[in-house]
Amino acid sequence: MQDRIPTYPGRVKLTPVSGQKDTYDLVRADEPSQVGTPLSTATLFKPETEAIFFGNTANRTVNDALYLIGTTFTAAQIQVTYNGGGN
């Protein structure tokens, strides 16, 4: 993923909504030098990936998947012994 790099951080453009008093549309106007990766289900946790973790889809979050990993797998001690021949 790539971060958005704005030229003017926080800058927005307000456009009055016709026929609605004190109502405006807000659009980013930060002129990014790098747009970055959009935050969406497609970039964070696709349904296909959710199904791999949980066996089905139910609009779970990345946090749900990390929790599953953390509660399913525990730390283990691994010991390797090598009895290779040599001269």
C-alpha positions as a LaTeX table, in Angstrom:
\begin{tabular}{lrrr}
\hline
Residue & $x$ (\AA) & $y$ (\AA) & $z$ (\AA) \\
\hline
Met1 & 0.00 & 0.00 & 0.00 \\
Gln2 & 1.11 & 3.55 & $-0.63$ \\
Asp3 & 0.36 & 6.58 & 1.52 \\
Arg4 & $-1.26$ & 9.67 & 0.03 \\
Ile5 & 1.27 & 12.51 & $-0.10$ \\
Pro6 & $-0.60$ & 15.83 & $-0.24$ \\
Thr7 & 1.01 & 19.04 & $-1.46$ \\
Tyr8 & $-1.47$ & 20.99 & 0.71 \\
Pro9 & $-2.43$ & 18.74 & 3.66 \\
Gly10 & $-6.02$ & 19.11 & 4.82 \\
Arg11 & $-7.08$ & 21.46 & 2.01 \\
Val12 & $-10.65$ & 20.95 & 0.81 \\
Lys13 & $-13.03$ & 22.69 & $-1.59$ \\
Leu14 & $-16.58$ & 23.52 & $-0.45$ \\
Thr15 & $-19.27$ & 23.90 & $-3.09$ \\
Pro16 & $-22.76$ & 25.09 & $-2.10$ \\
Val17 & $-25.52$ & 22.56 & $-2.80$ \\
Ser18 & $-28.17$ & 24.21 & $-4.93$ \\
Gly19 & $-31.48$ & 24.66 & $-3.13$ \\
Gln20 & $-30.16$ & 23.54 & 0.29 \\
Lys21 & $-29.33$ & 26.30 & 2.72 \\
Asp22 & $-26.02$ & 25.93 & 4.58 \\
Thr23 & $-25.25$ & 22.62 & 2.84 \\
Tyr24 & $-22.01$ & 22.06 & 0.95 \\
Asp25 & $-20.27$ & 19.32 & $-0.97$ \\
Leu26 & $-16.73$ & 18.78 & 0.29 \\
Val27 & $-13.98$ & 17.57 & $-2.05$ \\
Arg28 & $-10.29$ & 17.07 & $-1.32$ \\
Ala29 & $-8.16$ & 19.84 & $-2.82$ \\
Asp30 & $-4.81$ & 18.83 & $-1.37$ \\
Glu31 & $-3.17$ & 18.29 & $-4.79$ \\
Pro32 & $-1.35$ & 15.08 & $-3.91$ \\
Ser33 & 2.05 & 14.36 & $-5.41$ \\
Gln34 & 1.16 & 10.70 & $-4.82$ \\
Val35 & $-2.50$ & 9.67 & $-4.71$ \\
Gly36 & $-1.83$ & 6.56 & $-2.64$ \\
Thr37 & $-3.79$ & 3.36 & $-2.33$ \\
Pro38 & $-7.50$ & 3.94 & $-1.70$ \\
Leu39 & $-8.90$ & 2.54 & 1.53 \\
Ser40 & $-11.54$ & 0.01 & 0.59 \\
Thr41 & $-12.53$ & $-3.59$ & 1.08 \\
Ala42 & $-10.72$ & $-4.42$ & $-2.15$ \\
Thr43 & $-7.39$ & $-3.17$ & $-0.77$ \\
Leu44 & $-7.75$ & $-4.16$ & 2.90 \\
Phe45 & $-9.65$ & $-7.44$ & 3.18 \\
Lys46 & $-11.18$ & $-8.94$ & 0.05 \\
Pro47 & $-14.11$ & $-11.35$ & 0.47 \\
Glu48 & $-11.95$ & $-14.08$ & $-1.07$ \\
Thr49 & $-9.33$ & $-13.58$ & 1.65 \\
Glu50 & $-12.02$ & $-13.50$ & 4.35 \\
Ala51 & $-13.32$ & $-16.86$ & 3.10 \\
Ile52 & $-9.81$ & $-18.35$ & 3.36 \\
Phe53 & $-9.57$ & $-17.28$ & 7.01 \\
Phe54 & $-13.13$ & $-18.02$ & 8.16 \\
Gly55 & $-14.63$ & $-20.43$ & 5.61 \\
Asn56 & $-17.32$ & $-17.92$ & 4.61 \\
Thr57 & $-17.90$ & $-14.19$ & 4.23 \\
Ala58 & $-19.67$ & $-11.97$ & 6.77 \\
Asn59 & $-18.10$ & $-8.51$ & 6.32 \\
Arg60 & $-15.37$ & $-9.16$ & 8.88 \\
Thr61 & $-12.53$ & $-6.71$ & 9.41 \\
Val62 & $-8.76$ & $-7.02$ & 9.20 \\
Asn63 & $-8.79$ & $-6.85$ & 13.00 \\
Asp64 & $-11.03$ & $-9.93$ & 13.08 \\
Ala65 & $-8.49$ & $-11.83$ & 10.97 \\
Leu66 & $-5.57$ & $-10.71$ & 13.15 \\
Tyr67 & $-7.50$ & $-11.75$ & 16.26 \\
Leu68 & $-8.11$ & $-15.17$ & 14.71 \\
Ile69 & $-4.40$ & $-15.58$ & 14.00 \\
Gly70 & $-3.45$ & $-14.44$ & 17.48 \\
Thr71 & $-5.85$ & $-16.80$ & 19.22 \\
Thr72 & $-5.26$ & $-19.78$ & 16.93 \\
Phe73 & $-1.49$ & $-19.89$ & 16.83 \\
Thr74 & 0.75 & $-19.77$ & 19.87 \\
Ala75 & 4.44 & $-19.12$ & 20.18 \\
Ala76 & 6.55 & $-22.24$ & 19.97 \\
Gln77 & 10.13 & $-23.14$ & 20.64 \\
Ile78 & 11.86 & $-24.70$ & 17.68 \\
Gln79 & 15.02 & $-26.73$ & 18.13 \\
Val80 & 17.10 & $-27.82$ & 15.16 \\
Thr81 & 19.77 & $-30.50$ & 15.43 \\
Tyr82 & 22.13 & $-31.17$ & 12.56 \\
Asn83 & 24.05 & $-34.42$ & 12.45 \\
Gly84 & 25.68 & $-33.97$ & 9.10 \\
Gly85 & 28.73 & $-35.88$ & 8.09 \\
Gly86 & 31.85 & $-34.08$ & 7.17 \\
Asn87 & 35.58 & $-34.31$ & 7.02 \\
\hline
\end{tabular}
